[in-house]
């Protein structure tokens, strides 16, 4: 008898009919002999509706109260799904993150999971109950409700699978697996049968929307077998696993575009030790992730310092840097959202040279200008003007012949 954690996203539970369809899918798993824990998101559009309500009553809502508000979306879903399971003759119990209990730190809207108490869930599973847990949320040491950030239900599911030592964690979404590129942009994109944790981590960090970055980190850290499936059609999906030496790795596994990028440039910075720390430190202390960083060669004792953050963090970053610019006697700080980050990812890059050359040549032939470049062992990322993002993805997909990829 396998213990399976299944997670269903907002589109999968977007209506009463969809919730009933999910209940039938769970019933099939139970009929097959599986013990099942289910993690669900809020119904599609519900979180945005709740955020809109907050904006209507406050220009700057308290982070604590905002978490209290948006966490209610998942509470609706767990109750409705449990009712649907009852109607099919199955035992089911719903839990909020606080009831489980999923203990987090106290960083509202971006909380990280510290510990999960699995006792109640195991007792229910032993009594043939389906356990239905609200994703995206937990509580801190003072019992304040916290949320894990957009896509946090993925992290909840993987964390529960790790705590319960589940045999597999299945992420049901509106796509049937991980593709070589977004099939809406590249119709020739191919579904991958499997991909390594490392590649999926890079793709998620580079903007792929299939899985939240932290959920992949969690799965890799605790070796949780992770599978991405469609809740709308049957199929094998994509298995995310550790690299096997016997596997023949393709050169490139995927290409992704992140449109939610912002570039910040601090101009006229004194070219002296400690500048990078003063600039980046002010931003990172506010729990804002910094991605690509470029410091120009100094001239006349001054330099420009440029880095990227998520688009939603631009205004906050500029606000934090304004006093820093003044203290450093720099010239100004400029924000720009007219850019996209394009990334190519593949384990095969470790044993093949020339990937960067192919990438840069393909973009040059389409007159696409590269602004910034960053690399890792299995990823190359560049920033370009946002208007060329889709063209860049299609061009690179063709340049690396990913339409012919088999795995």
SVG drawing of the C-alpha trace seen along z (x, -y; Angstrom):
<svg xmlns="http://www.w3.org/2000/svg" viewBox="-23 -62 63 64">
<polyline fill="none" stroke="black" stroke-width="0.4" points="0.0,0.0 1.6,-3.3 1.3,-6.6 0.7,-9.3 0.5,-13.1 -1.6,-14.7 -1.7,-18.5 -4.3,-20.3 -3.8,-23.9 -6.4,-26.6 -7.5,-25.8 -7.9,-22.1 -10.4,-23.1 -11.7,-26.2 -15.4,-25.3 -17.7,-22.9 -17.7,-20.6 -13.9,-20.6 -13.8,-19.8 -16.1,-16.9 -13.8,-15.7 -10.8,-15.9 -12.7,-13.9 -13.3,-11.1 -9.6,-11.1 -8.7,-10.7 -11.3,-8.0 -9.6,-6.1 -6.3,-6.3 -7.9,-5.0 -9.6,-2.2 -6.2,-1.3 -5.0,-0.7 -3.2,-4.0 -3.4,-6.0 -3.8,-9.6 -3.0,-13.1 -4.4,-15.9 -3.1,-19.5 -5.2,-22.1 -4.9,-25.7 -7.7,-28.3 -10.1,-28.2 -8.9,-29.9 -9.1,-33.7 -10.0,-33.6 -6.6,-34.9 -6.7,-37.8 -10.2,-38.6 -9.2,-38.6 -6.2,-40.9 -8.5,-43.2 -10.7,-43.4 -7.7,-44.4 -6.7,-47.1 -10.3,-48.5 -10.0,-49.1 -6.3,-50.0 -3.6,-51.5 -1.0,-49.6 -2.5,-46.5 -0.7,-45.0 1.3,-42.0 -0.1,-40.0 -3.7,-40.8 -3.1,-40.2 -2.0,-36.6 -5.1,-36.1 -7.2,-37.2 -5.6,-35.3 -5.3,-32.1 -9.1,-31.8 -9.2,-30.9 -7.7,-27.4 -10.0,-26.9 -13.0,-27.1 -11.5,-24.5 -10.6,-21.9 -14.1,-22.0 -15.7,-21.6 -13.4,-18.8 -14.0,-16.9 -17.7,-17.2 -17.3,-15.9 -15.3,-12.9 -18.0,-12.2 -20.6,-12.1 -18.6,-9.4 -18.6,-7.3 -15.0,-8.1 -13.9,-9.2 -12.1,-12.6 -11.0,-15.2 -9.9,-18.7 -7.1,-20.7 -5.8,-24.2 -2.1,-24.7 -2.3,-25.7 -4.3,-22.6 -1.8,-20.2 0.5,-21.9 2.8,-23.4 5.2,-25.5 6.9,-28.4 9.1,-31.3 7.4,-34.7 8.1,-36.3 4.6,-37.1 3.8,-36.4 7.2,-34.6 7.3,-32.3 9.5,-29.2 8.5,-25.9 10.4,-24.8 8.6,-21.7 5.5,-19.6 3.7,-17.6 2.6,-14.4 0.9,-12.7 -2.7,-13.7 -2.4,-12.9 -0.9,-9.5 -3.7,-8.7 -6.3,-9.6 -4.6,-7.6 -4.5,-4.6 -8.3,-5.0 -8.8,-5.0 -9.4,-8.7 -8.3,-10.9 -6.5,-13.8 -7.2,-17.2 -4.8,-20.0 -4.9,-23.7 -1.8,-24.6 0.2,-27.8 -0.1,-28.4 1.1,-27.6 1.6,-29.3 4.6,-30.7 5.7,-30.1 3.1,-32.7 0.2,-31.1 0.1,-33.9 -1.2,-32.7 1.6,-32.9 1.6,-32.2 4.4,-30.8 4.2,-33.0 2.6,-32.5 2.7,-28.8 3.2,-27.9 0.8,-25.0 3.5,-23.1 5.9,-23.6 3.2,-22.4 2.7,-19.2 6.4,-18.4 7.0,-19.2 4.1,-17.0 5.5,-14.2 8.9,-14.5 7.4,-14.6 5.2,-11.5 7.9,-9.7 5.5,-9.4 6.2,-7.1 5.5,-9.9 4.3,-13.4 2.0,-14.2 1.5,-17.8 -1.7,-18.0 -2.0,-21.1 -3.4,-22.4 -0.4,-21.0 0.5,-17.4 4.1,-17.7 7.3,-19.7 8.0,-20.8 11.2,-21.9 9.5,-25.3 6.1,-26.9 4.0,-25.1 1.9,-28.3 5.0,-30.0 6.6,-27.1 4.0,-24.7 6.8,-22.2 7.8,-21.9 8.1,-18.4 7.0,-16.9 9.9,-15.5 9.4,-12.0 11.8,-12.8 14.1,-15.6 16.6,-15.9 16.0,-17.9 18.9,-20.1 17.5,-21.0 14.0,-21.6 15.5,-23.8 17.2,-25.9 14.1,-26.1 11.9,-27.1 14.4,-29.7 14.5,-31.0 10.8,-31.6 9.1,-28.3 5.7,-28.4 5.1,-24.6 6.5,-24.3 7.4,-26.8 11.2,-27.0 11.1,-26.2 9.0,-23.0 11.8,-21.7 14.4,-22.6 12.5,-20.7 12.0,-17.7 15.7,-17.5 16.8,-18.0 14.6,-15.2 14.7,-13.0 10.9,-13.1 9.9,-11.5 8.0,-14.3 5.7,-13.9 3.9,-16.6 0.5,-15.5 -2.6,-17.0 -5.8,-17.0 -7.7,-17.4 -6.4,-14.4 -4.7,-11.1 -1.0,-10.5 2.4,-9.6 3.4,-13.3 7.0,-14.1 9.0,-12.5 11.5,-14.7 14.3,-12.6 18.1,-12.5 20.4,-12.2 21.3,-8.6 24.7,-7.9 23.2,-5.4 20.8,-8.0 21.9,-9.5 21.4,-13.2 20.3,-15.6 22.5,-18.7 19.7,-21.1 16.5,-20.0 14.5,-23.3 14.3,-26.9 12.3,-29.4 11.5,-33.1 10.8,-35.1 8.8,-38.2 8.6,-39.3 12.1,-40.8 13.2,-44.2 16.6,-45.8 18.0,-48.3 21.0,-50.4 22.8,-52.6 24.8,-55.1 27.9,-57.0 28.9,-54.8 32.3,-55.5 34.6,-52.6 35.9,-51.4 35.6,-48.2 32.3,-47.5 30.1,-49.1 28.5,-45.8 27.7,-44.9 26.1,-48.3 23.9,-48.1 22.9,-44.4 22.8,-44.2 20.1,-46.9 17.9,-44.9 18.5,-41.3 17.8,-42.3 14.2,-43.0 14.0,-39.3 14.2,-40.4 16.1,-38.0 18.8,-39.4 19.5,-37.5 21.9,-38.8 24.6,-41.3 26.9,-43.4 29.5,-46.0 31.1,-48.0 34.8,-48.7 35.5,-51.9 36.3,-55.2 37.4,-58.4 36.8,-56.8 33.1,-56.0 31.2,-52.9 27.7,-51.7 26.2,-48.8 23.3,-46.8 21.3,-43.9 17.9,-42.2 15.0,-41.4 11.5,-40.2 9.3,-42.8 7.0,-42.9 10.0,-43.9 11.1,-46.9 9.4,-49.7 10.4,-48.4 14.0,-48.0 14.2,-51.5 12.7,-52.8 15.3,-51.0 18.2,-52.1 17.3,-55.8 19.0,-56.6 21.8,-54.3 22.5,-56.3 22.5,-59.4 24.9,-58.0 27.3,-56.7 27.1,-60.0 26.2,-58.1 24.4,-59.9 21.0,-58.1 19.1,-54.8 17.1,-53.8 14.5,-51.0 13.5,-49.3 10.9,-46.6 11.2,-46.5 13.3,-43.3 12.9,-39.5 15.3,-36.8 15.9,-34.0 17.5,-30.8 18.8,-27.5 19.1,-24.6 20.6,-21.2 22.7,-18.6 24.3,-17.8 26.1,-21.2 28.6,-19.7 30.2,-17.6 29.6,-19.8 31.3,-23.0 29.9,-25.7 26.4,-26.1 27.0,-29.8 28.3,-30.3 25.2,-28.7 23.0,-30.7 24.6,-34.1 24.9,-33.4 21.2,-32.5 20.1,-35.6 22.5,-37.8 21.1,-36.4 17.7,-37.7 19.2,-41.1 18.3,-40.5 20.6,-42.5 21.9,-40.9 22.1,-43.2 23.3,-41.0 24.7,-37.4 24.9,-34.9 26.0,-31.3 26.0,-28.2 27.3,-24.7 24.0,-23.8 22.4,-27.1 23.1,-30.2 20.8,-33.2 20.6,-36.5 18.4,-39.6 16.9,-41.2 14.2,-43.7 10.8,-42.2 9.3,-42.6 11.8,-40.0 11.2,-37.3 8.9,-35.0 11.1,-35.3 14.2,-34.5 12.6,-31.3 11.4,-30.1 14.8,-30.9 16.8,-29.0 14.4,-26.1 15.1,-25.7 18.8,-26.3 19.2,-23.5 16.9,-21.2 14.7,-20.6 11.7,-19.6 13.6,-16.4 14.4,-15.7 13.7,-12.2 14.2,-10.9"/>
</svg>
